[in-house]
């Protein structure tokens, strides 16, 4: 064996014997707390092939869509939407802080008044933790809905939560390094407005739009918005229009995943890879190993998964 090979093998053996340095976690980051549509996965009473393996313990259940924002320097966390899985999601989020408790919750930001996006607030009430003045940020109609309808009105009356205003087309400063842009999106606004958010630091940003009717109904260009963001978490409720036979898909409009992919077909991979599809209905094959999942990944788009971390600093 020549001298060069001896040196190379010696270096390999030496490097393997050294203690591995831990990978530094970011100081400010987003974590995916859930990826399923409002009804969760599996969905109530579903005995179809999409849900049956989960009921039988052969596949993993998924929590309802929520993002968490962790700000370690300020010992604060923020939740985007309060889902039926709020308990587990808050516990997961607080675990990223060395000393995390309810006082560490800097705010809960609600996108709209559909069941998967606000009903987790119940866990802050008298029958549960009995929280004190947890800040909940919402648009005017959403705040009115919570004040005027029980049991949510009791949360307000007992000051379990303190309602804070959101204003469309405005920016809210969370800390010196973190701001939040708020914007309206078209959706089925039976009870409240629907908004999306852009979480921004000095160096990075994350777009969050879990619900929208169709991209062409929005007064902004989704391609431009993704191009101007580091990450984008976008509505992918349905992959195909034939997922719900017997139901009128026009009554529950969402962008089909291939529609969104087509809008970005001419964009470079560096733009496509910023998109993380999220908010999957239980019928959506992106929840499972499937041809649809392979197609999305082959096309460089990403599929959000619970526990994934995205650095913002």
N, C-alpha and C positions, 0 to 999 in steps of 0.2 A: 504494500500500500504506500503510495507516494506521500510526501510531507503535506501537500495541500489537502488531501482527503483526510489525513489524520487531524489537521487543524479544524476542518469543517465538522467532523464527527465529534470532536472535543467540545466545540462551541454548542452543538445541538444538545449533548449530554449535560453541559453546564446550564444551558437555558432551561432545560426541563427540570433541573434540580432546584432552581430558584423559586422562592415563594411567589405566587401569582399576585400581581397588584390588582386590587379591586377596581372595577370600572366606576369612575366618578359619576354619581347621579346628578342630573341638572338641579340647579337651585330653583328655577321657575319652569314649570312644565304642565302640559295637559295630559290627563290620563283618561282613557275610554272606560266608562263605568257600566255601559250597557249598549247593546246594538240592535235589539228587537223593536218592532213596532209596538204601539200602545198595549196590545193584548198579550205581549210577551211570547216566549217560545219554550214549550208548546203552548198553544192557545186553548182556552177553556173548551172542554167537551170535544176537541178535535181527535178523531180516531182514524184520520187518513194516514197515508204512508209518510207524510211529511212530519207528523208529530208522534206517531205511535212508537217509534224507536226511543224517543225521549221518555215517554211514559213508562216504557219497559226497562229503562235504565241502560239502554244501549247507546245513547247519544247524549250530548251535553245540552242542558237547558240554557237559555240566554236571557239576560235581564233586559229591561226596557231601556231605550236610548237615554243616555245622560253622559255629559262630559264633566270632568272635574278639573279644576285649576288649582295647582299647588304653588304657594309662594313661601318657600322655606325661610328666607331672610326675615319675613314679617310674621312667621308662624300662623299663616292664614290659608284657608282653603275656600274655594267658591264652587258652587254647583250650578250647572246649567240644566234646568228642569228638575222637578221633584217627582219621581216616578213611583209606581207601586212597589218598586224594589228599593225604596229610599233607605231603609235600615241598613241593608248590606252594603249599599253603595256609599253611604256616609262613613260607615266603619272602614271600608277599604280606603277611602280618601283620607281620613284622619290618620291612618296607619303610616302615611308618608311623612308625618310630622313627628319630631321627637317628643313633643308634648301637645298632642292634639286632643281637643274636647269641643263641646258645643260652642264655647267662647272663641274657638278658632275659626268658626264659620263666618267669613266676611260678608257673605251674601248668597242668596239663591235667586237665580235669574230665570224667569219663566218665559217660554216662547209663546204659549197660547193655552186656551182652555179646553183642550181635548184630554181625555182621561189619563193618558200615559204621561202627561207633562206637568201636572200640578197635584194630583191626588195623594202623592207621597207626603204632602204637608200634614196629613192627618197624624203622622207619627210624632209631630211636635206638640200635639194637643194634650188636654187634661187626661184623657184616657191612656196616654202613652207617657212620653218623657216629661211633659209639662215644661217645655222650654220657656226661656225668658228673652223676649225681644230679638228673635232671630230675624235679620234683615231679609225681606223678600221683595225683589224688584220686579215690577210689572207695569204694563201699559195701562192707560186710563180705564178701558172697558174691563180689563182683567182685574184691576184693583176693585172696581165697582162690583164685579161678579163675586169676589171673595168677601167683600163687606156685606153684601145684601143677601147672600144665600148660606144657610146652614148646611153642614156644620162648620164651614170655613169662617163664617162670621164670628163664631165663638173663639177661634184662634186669634182674631183681631181684637175682640172685646177683652179677652183675658191677657192680651199682650204676649201670647206665645210667639207671635210673629209681629213685626213692624213693617207695614207696607211702605215701600220706597218707590218713587216715580221713575219710569222710563219714558223717554221721549224719542219718537222716530227721528231719524237723520240727525242724531246727536251723538256725542262722545262723552262717556263717563270715565273719570279718572279713579281707578281703584287704589293704586299706590303710585309712588313716584315713577315706577318703571312699567306699570301695567295700566292700559286703558281699554275701554270697551266701546265699540261702535255698535249702534242699534239701528236697524232698518226694517221697514215693513216688507212682508212678502205676501203674495196672493194665496189665500187658502180658504177652506170652508169656515168662515168666521161666524158660526151660529151664535156664539156667546161672547167671544172676545176677538181682539185683533190677533194677528200672527206676526211674530218678528223673527229675524235671524240676528246673529251676532258675529262680530269680528273682534277677537281677542288680540291685543297688540302689545308688544314690548318695543324697546328701542331698535331691536334687530330682527324680530320675527313676528309673524301673525298667523292666526288660525280662523278660518271661516266656518261657521256652524249654521247649517240650514237643514234641520231634520224633516221639515214639512213644507212643501210648496205644491201648488196645483200643477203648473207647467212652467218651464223656464221662459217661454215666449210671452207669458202673461206678466212677467216681472218688468219693472221699469228700469232695471239694470241688466247689463250683459254678463251672464254667468262666466263666459270665457275671460272677460276682462277682470272680473272679481277673483277668479282663481289665479290668474296670471299675477295679480298684485298680492297674493297671499303665499305664505310658506306651506301651509297645510289647508285642506278644505274637506270638511265632513258634510257630505251631501245626501239628500233624500234619495234612497234607493228602495222604497217600500215594495215595489213590484218589479220583477224582471220582465214578465210577460203579461200581455193583456188577457190571456186565457187562464190566469191563475185561479179566478173565482167564478167558476161556471154557475150561471143562474143569477149572478149579481150584476147590476149595471155599473160598469167601471167609470162611466161618466159622472156618477154620483159620488165617487171617491177618487177624484183625479190626483195623480202623482206622475212625475216623469218616469217612464219606464227606463230601466238601466241602459238598454241599447240606445235610447233617444239621447241620453246624456253623453254616452260614449261617442255617438255620431257628431255631436256638437264640437268635440275635441279631436276629431279624426285627423285634422291637418296640423294639430299642434305638436310640438316636439315632445319626446318622452319626458323631458324634464318638467313639463307642465302637466302631462297626464298623471305622472307619478305623485303629484301633490294631492290628487283626489282620493279620499277614503270614503267609500260607499258605506252608508249606515242607515238605520231605521228599517230593518227588514221585516216584512210580513212573514208569518209562519210558513206561507206557501212559497216563499222566495228561495230558489235553489242556491243562492249565495250563502245560505246558512249551512249548506252541506257540501260534501265532496260531489261535484257534478260537472257536467260539460260547461254549464254557465260560469261556474267559478273558474274553470280553466281558461275560458275565453276572456274573462275580465283580466285575469292575471297575465295572460299572454299578451294582452293589449296594453300592459304596463300600468293599468289602473290598480288601485289597492282596495282591499276589503277590510273595514275596521274590525278589530277583535278586542274583546274585553281585556283590560290590563295593559294594552299598548300605551307606551309613554312617548310624548313628543316634546322635545326640549324647546323652550322659548327664550333661553338666554345664551 
